[in-house]
Amino acid sequence: MTLEFRCADAGVACKARTTAETKDELLAKVRAHAKSEHGVELNDTLVDYAVSQVRES
């Protein structure tokens, strides 16, 4: 199973699609993307919201 997060699903005008095999790996990638591409440090509230938008593919 692969997990997937898309910035657009969280309401961000970004076409990025991040995938990983585990939740921890996915969150690490999403945090890095948010910081490098959007200048945002994800706090616990934003992480919880991001997790709610994760899909299995």
N, C-alpha and C positions, 0 to 999 in steps of 0.2 A: 504494500500500500504506500502511495506517495501522498504527502500532504501538500497543499497549495494555498498560497495567500496572494491576493491581487490588491494592490493599492486602490484601484478603482472601486472595488467592493466595499472599501472603508470610506468612500466618499472623497478620495484624493484624486486630483486630475493627473494621473500617472498611469502609464501602461505597463509598469513592472509586474512581473509574475515570478514569485519565488516558490521554489519547491524543495522538499527535503523528506527524508525517511522518518524522522522523529520530530516530535513537538519542540524539544529543546534546540535541535539543529535549525529548525525553521525559525524559531523566535530569534536565535542569534543572527541569522541572515537578515530577517526583517528589521531588527534593531540596527544592524550595520547599514542597511539600505536607507532607513529613515534618517539616520545621522548624516551619511555622506551625500545623499541626493536631496533631502528635504530640510536638513539642518535641525532635525527634531530628535531630542532624547526621549525615548518612550518611557513614561512613568508607569506605575502599576495599572492605572486606569486605562491608559492607551494600550497596554499589553493585553489586558482583559478584553478590550474591545477587538483588538486584532485577532485574538484567539477565537472569538465568537464568529469571525469571518473566514476561518480556515475551512477548507474543503478537502475531502478525500478524492483522489483521482487515480 
